[in-house]
């Protein structure tokens, strides 16, 4: 889904959420009850609706990383990058995500998988390291040479 599509989805959700709150206020107030009762009714509804809104927003901007036959596709909340495997110079797991550096010097950070500082300090092999290992294997297979050495 494109950035415009994601933004449109979030805006549409916010409009529907506003309409739901309006209908809820009208139902609670009964069109005749004092505004104080309406506000008291919203005190319980607003946190519930807020939690639902946050959940939907997070679903619409969830980051991911996908390995295809000839490329790595990285989707972060506000951008999507397609990097050919033949253009990847180095890959490393960091606390801000998996860093993929291209031959041209551009670095793309994949937010989907991060390595905690504690894991880096203690040298633990984490899920982020396994993803990096798999990406390195794919790059080596695609290039046909083992010129990618693991970074320390």
Backbone bond lengths (Angstrom), bond angles and torsions (degrees), N, CA, C in turn:
res aa  C-N    CA-C-N  psi(-1)  N-CA   C-N-CA  omega(-1)  CA-C   N-CA-C  phi
1 X - - - 1.436 - - 1.526 108.28 -
2 X 1.313 116.69 137.81 1.459 120.87 -178.04 1.523 110.77 -76.88
3 X 1.326 115.71 167.71 1.459 121.26 178.80 1.519 110.50 -61.61
4 X 1.313 117.30 -41.36 1.463 121.01 179.10 1.527 110.14 -62.87
5 X 1.326 116.83 -40.71 1.462 120.79 178.18 1.515 112.04 -63.97
6 X 1.333 116.62 -40.39 1.463 120.05 178.58 1.520 111.08 -66.33
7 X 1.347 116.55 -42.96 1.465 120.07 179.05 1.523 109.95 -64.03
8 X 1.323 117.62 -42.12 1.464 120.94 178.00 1.526 111.02 -62.38
9 X 1.328 117.05 -38.85 1.457 120.38 177.47 1.513 112.38 -64.05
10 X 1.329 116.94 -42.49 1.461 120.72 178.33 1.529 110.48 -65.64
11 X 1.337 117.49 -43.41 1.475 120.84 178.88 1.524 110.76 -63.47
12 X 1.319 116.89 -42.58 1.464 120.00 177.38 1.512 111.40 -61.60
13 X 1.314 116.35 -40.72 1.459 119.84 177.66 1.523 111.03 -62.65
14 X 1.329 117.05 -42.97 1.466 120.12 -179.74 1.525 111.54 -63.83
15 X 1.333 117.31 -36.92 1.467 120.24 176.62 1.529 110.07 -64.69
16 X 1.330 116.98 -45.46 1.466 119.95 178.54 1.526 111.36 -63.75
17 X 1.314 116.91 -38.42 1.455 120.92 177.83 1.527 110.70 -63.59
18 X 1.326 117.15 -41.55 1.468 120.76 177.77 1.524 111.22 -63.08
19 X 1.317 116.05 -42.15 1.471 119.34 178.14 1.528 111.41 -64.26
20 X 1.319 116.75 -39.66 1.458 120.33 178.46 1.520 111.25 -63.82
21 X 1.314 116.43 -41.59 1.474 119.78 177.54 1.520 110.30 -64.32
22 X 1.327 117.29 -41.78 1.467 120.39 178.59 1.520 111.39 -61.52
23 X 1.321 116.94 -45.47 1.469 120.47 179.07 1.527 110.18 -63.72
24 X 1.324 116.20 -40.14 1.460 120.07 178.95 1.519 111.14 -62.58
25 X 1.334 116.18 -43.17 1.474 119.92 178.23 1.521 110.40 -61.53
26 X 1.318 116.69 -43.59 1.469 119.67 179.73 1.517 111.82 -64.52
27 X 1.321 117.66 -39.30 1.460 120.31 179.10 1.525 111.77 -69.46
28 X 1.317 116.22 -40.93 1.465 119.35 179.96 1.520 110.71 -66.66
29 X 1.335 116.44 -43.06 1.463 119.69 -176.13 1.522 112.22 -74.64
30 X 1.305 117.61 -21.80 1.452 120.70 -178.09 1.510 112.27 63.65
31 X 1.281 116.74 20.65 1.457 125.30 -179.67 1.526 112.96 63.60
32 X 1.367 118.25 2.26 1.457 119.29 -177.81 1.530 112.91 -136.95
33 X 1.296 118.22 -14.71 1.454 121.66 -175.04 1.529 109.46 -76.19
34 X 1.302 116.36 149.55 1.466 121.95 -178.21 1.527 111.16 -60.07
35 X 1.329 116.82 150.88 1.469 120.29 179.98 1.531 113.47 -60.06
36 X 1.320 118.49 -24.41 1.463 120.53 179.27 1.519 110.32 -62.82
37 X 1.318 117.06 -42.32 1.459 120.96 179.05 1.534 109.86 -65.43
38 X 1.316 116.78 -37.82 1.458 120.85 178.27 1.522 110.72 -62.73
39 X 1.319 115.86 -44.79 1.463 119.92 179.64 1.526 110.03 -63.80
40 X 1.332 117.74 -41.61 1.460 120.53 178.38 1.525 111.16 -63.42
41 X 1.309 116.97 -37.04 1.458 120.40 176.99 1.522 111.70 -65.88
42 X 1.334 116.62 -37.23 1.462 120.54 -179.80 1.520 112.52 -71.26
43 X 1.334 117.22 -23.50 1.462 120.06 179.73 1.529 110.34 -58.05
44 X 1.303 117.84 -35.69 1.459 120.89 178.04 1.518 112.94 -84.59
45 X 1.328 117.82 -29.14 1.461 121.11 -175.43 1.527 111.99 -83.11
46 X 1.324 117.12 -37.07 1.460 119.99 -174.82 1.529 112.33 -60.59
47 X 1.354 120.61 -46.34 1.473 118.07 177.50 1.530 113.24 -60.63
48 X 1.330 116.15 -38.64 1.461 119.88 178.47 1.527 110.71 -64.01
49 X 1.320 116.73 -45.78 1.459 120.40 -179.87 1.534 110.51 -68.00
50 X 1.330 116.75 -35.72 1.459 120.16 177.48 1.520 111.35 -63.12
51 X 1.322 116.21 -43.07 1.466 120.43 178.35 1.525 110.67 -62.85
52 X 1.328 116.48 -41.89 1.466 120.18 177.22 1.521 110.73 -63.08
53 X 1.333 116.90 -41.72 1.465 121.27 179.44 1.512 111.90 -63.11
54 X 1.325 116.96 -43.83 1.464 120.77 179.10 1.525 110.05 -63.42
55 X 1.305 116.97 -41.80 1.468 121.43 179.45 1.532 110.80 -60.14
56 X 1.325 116.41 -46.94 1.469 120.13 -179.75 1.520 111.31 -66.76
57 X 1.332 116.87 -38.72 1.453 120.31 178.86 1.526 110.59 -63.78
58 X 1.328 116.86 -43.69 1.461 119.95 178.93 1.521 111.75 -64.29
59 X 1.327 117.01 -36.33 1.463 120.10 177.90 1.524 111.20 -65.07
60 X 1.336 117.31 -33.09 1.464 119.46 -176.71 1.521 112.53 -79.62
61 X 1.334 118.20 -17.97 1.458 120.08 -178.03 1.527 112.24 -121.83
62 X 1.301 117.64 22.91 1.469 121.56 -178.37 1.532 111.16 -65.00
63 X 1.329 117.11 126.58 1.463 119.28 178.64 1.529 111.94 -77.36
64 X 1.333 115.78 151.22 1.456 120.69 175.04 1.520 109.21 -153.14
65 X 1.322 114.49 164.69 1.463 121.75 175.79 1.526 106.76 -133.35
66 X 1.333 116.33 134.91 1.471 120.61 -176.71 1.529 109.22 -133.18
67 X 1.304 115.41 133.17 1.460 121.99 176.39 1.522 108.10 -100.03
68 X 1.325 116.23 121.58 1.461 121.30 176.77 1.524 107.83 -108.83
69 X 1.329 116.57 -173.38 1.464 120.17 -177.49 1.529 113.09 -60.33
70 X 1.321 117.26 -39.30 1.453 118.45 -175.17 1.513 115.18 -126.43
71 X 1.347 117.07 6.84 1.466 118.62 -175.51 1.517 111.41 -154.77
72 X 1.319 113.79 165.70 1.455 122.06 171.30 1.515 105.89 -112.92
73 X 1.322 116.98 128.70 1.456 121.28 177.58 1.522 107.47 -108.90
74 X 1.327 115.62 123.41 1.463 122.38 -178.67 1.517 108.12 -114.79
75 X 1.319 116.18 122.16 1.471 120.11 176.28 1.520 108.30 -115.25
76 X 1.316 115.07 114.82 1.448 122.63 172.47 1.525 107.30 -103.67
77 X 1.316 119.68 169.11 1.465 119.85 -175.40 1.527 115.31 -53.33
78 X 1.313 119.08 -35.84 1.463 120.10 -176.18 1.514 114.56 -115.22
79 X 1.319 118.30 4.00 1.464 119.68 -178.97 1.521 110.90 -154.40
80 X 1.327 114.47 156.25 1.460 121.79 174.51 1.520 107.73 -129.70
81 X 1.322 116.42 131.28 1.462 121.76 -178.89 1.527 109.25 -122.32
82 X 1.332 115.93 139.48 1.453 122.13 174.10 1.522 106.77 -118.23
83 X 1.326 116.00 116.09 1.460 121.33 -176.40 1.523 108.04 -117.45
84 X 1.321 116.34 122.52 1.457 120.24 177.60 1.521 109.51 -67.47
85 X 1.320 116.68 141.66 1.464 120.71 -179.65 1.522 112.01 -61.79
86 X 1.323 116.86 -30.78 1.468 120.38 -179.95 1.528 112.32 -72.43
87 X 1.335 117.97 -13.82 1.461 121.69 -178.84 1.530 112.79 -97.83
88 X 1.316 118.48 -3.11 1.463 121.43 -176.01 1.524 109.86 -82.61
89 X 1.353 115.25 125.80 1.466 120.82 179.63 1.529 110.80 -96.31
90 X 1.333 117.45 -41.34 1.465 120.12 179.63 1.523 110.21 -153.15
91 X 1.323 114.35 155.61 1.467 122.08 179.34 1.521 107.18 -137.75
92 X 1.337 116.21 134.30 1.463 119.45 177.79 1.526 110.35 -147.34
93 X 1.331 115.18 151.66 1.466 121.74 177.17 1.525 108.12 -93.76
94 X 1.341 115.34 126.80 1.460 120.76 -179.78 1.523 109.57 -131.17
95 X 1.331 115.17 176.75 1.457 119.01 -179.18 1.526 112.47 -72.58
96 X 1.326 118.55 -19.50 1.460 120.82 177.97 1.526 112.31 -100.07
97 X 1.306 117.11 9.53 1.460 121.24 177.53 1.512 111.25 127.82
98 X 1.305 115.16 -172.42 1.463 120.58 177.46 1.522 107.45 -86.65
99 X 1.326 116.23 121.55 1.458 121.29 -179.85 1.521 109.17 -92.00
100 X 1.328 115.57 122.67 1.463 121.91 178.16 1.523 106.74 -114.73
101 X 1.322 115.86 114.73 1.465 120.46 179.32 1.520 108.81 -102.88
102 X 1.320 115.35 134.06 1.461 120.40 -178.82 1.521 110.47 -93.91
103 X 1.327 116.11 170.60 1.462 121.74 178.31 1.527 111.64 -61.42
104 X 1.331 116.89 -28.00 1.466 120.40 -179.02 1.531 112.67 -82.50
105 X 1.336 117.40 -3.56 1.462 120.82 178.46 1.515 114.80 97.87
106 X 1.312 117.76 -4.34 1.463 121.28 179.39 1.520 109.22 -75.78
107 X 1.336 116.28 136.72 1.460 121.38 178.25 1.518 109.36 -114.82
108 X 1.327 115.86 127.08 1.460 122.61 176.53 1.518 107.62 -113.09
109 X 1.308 116.11 130.12 1.463 120.93 178.94 1.520 109.01 -103.27
110 X 1.317 117.22 123.90 1.464 122.48 178.33 1.527 107.97 -93.75
111 X 1.326 116.81 110.63 1.458 122.10 -175.14 1.521 113.07 -73.68
112 X 1.301 117.94 -12.33 1.466 121.28 -172.73 1.520 113.11 -63.42
113 X 1.311 117.49 -33.06 1.457 121.27 -177.14 1.530 108.49 -132.25
114 X 1.325 116.02 121.10 1.464 120.29 178.73 1.513 110.34 -121.59
115 X 1.321 114.06 158.87 1.454 120.66 176.43 1.528 107.38 -113.06
116 X 1.294 116.95 128.11 1.463 119.69 -177.43 1.524 110.93 -69.49
117 X 1.325 115.29 156.16 1.462 120.01 177.81 1.525 110.64 -60.90
118 X 1.317 116.93 -40.23 1.466 120.56 179.83 1.529 110.75 -60.01
119 X 1.326 116.69 -43.29 1.465 120.40 179.03 1.527 111.12 -64.02
120 X 1.333 116.43 -37.53 1.472 118.78 177.75 1.524 110.72 -67.96
121 X 1.331 117.68 -43.04 1.462 121.42 -178.98 1.527 111.66 -63.71
122 X 1.338 116.17 -39.59 1.462 119.94 -176.88 1.528 113.44 -90.66
123 X 1.333 116.15 -4.77 1.463 119.86 177.73 1.517 114.21 73.86
124 X 1.333 117.39 25.35 1.461 120.58 -179.99 1.527 110.24 -71.59
125 X 1.329 115.92 145.97 1.460 122.52 174.60 1.527 107.24 -92.36
126 X 1.319 116.82 111.92 1.467 122.46 -172.92 1.526 111.09 -110.15
127 X 1.319 114.80 -178.36 1.461 121.31 176.93 1.528 110.62 -58.80
128 X 1.320 116.59 -39.04 1.465 120.22 178.49 1.527 110.62 -60.65
129 X 1.318 116.75 -39.79 1.473 120.60 177.76 1.529 111.06 -65.35
130 X 1.321 116.51 -38.53 1.472 119.54 178.72 1.529 110.89 -65.85
131 X 1.333 117.02 -38.84 1.465 120.48 177.06 1.530 109.53 -64.55
132 X 1.329 117.07 -44.16 1.467 121.27 178.77 1.527 110.08 -61.12
133 X 1.335 117.16 -43.62 1.467 120.41 178.38 1.522 111.31 -59.14
134 X 1.330 116.75 -43.30 1.471 121.22 179.52 1.526 111.37 -64.83
135 X 1.329 116.64 -40.73 1.464 119.94 178.24 1.533 110.78 -65.65
136 X 1.323 116.80 -40.42 1.471 120.55 178.01 1.529 110.91 -62.32
137 X 1.336 116.49 -42.79 1.469 120.26 177.46 1.520 110.80 -58.39
138 X 1.338 116.22 -43.34 1.464 120.34 -179.52 1.527 110.79 -65.05
139 X 1.328 116.98 -40.10 1.472 119.96 178.99 1.520 110.48 -65.35
140 X 1.322 116.89 -45.15 1.468 120.78 179.68 1.522 110.39 -62.40
141 X 1.329 117.20 -42.24 1.463 121.07 178.98 1.520 110.98 -63.42
142 X 1.320 116.87 -41.53 1.463 121.10 -178.50 1.521 111.68 -69.06
143 X 1.316 116.61 -43.66 1.469 120.66 -179.26 1.517 111.98 -75.15
144 X 1.315 116.29 -29.50 1.461 119.48 -179.24 1.507 113.37 84.77
145 X 1.329 116.69 4.32 1.461 120.60 177.94 1.516 108.65 -134.52
146 X 1.301 115.00 155.68 1.465 120.41 -179.17 1.523 110.00 -99.07
147 X 1.347 116.94 54.96 1.455 120.00 -177.22 1.525 113.24 -89.78
148 X 1.324 118.70 3.07 1.462 121.63 177.29 1.514 108.80 -97.76
149 X 1.300 116.37 114.25 1.459 120.48 176.71 1.502 108.82 -102.03
150 X 1.321 118.10 140.77 1.476 120.25 179.99 1.519 110.29 -62.76
151 X 1.341 114.61 137.27 1.464 120.16 177.02 1.506 109.64 -82.60
152 X 1.302 116.47 150.04 1.468 120.67 178.45 1.491 111.20 -108.99
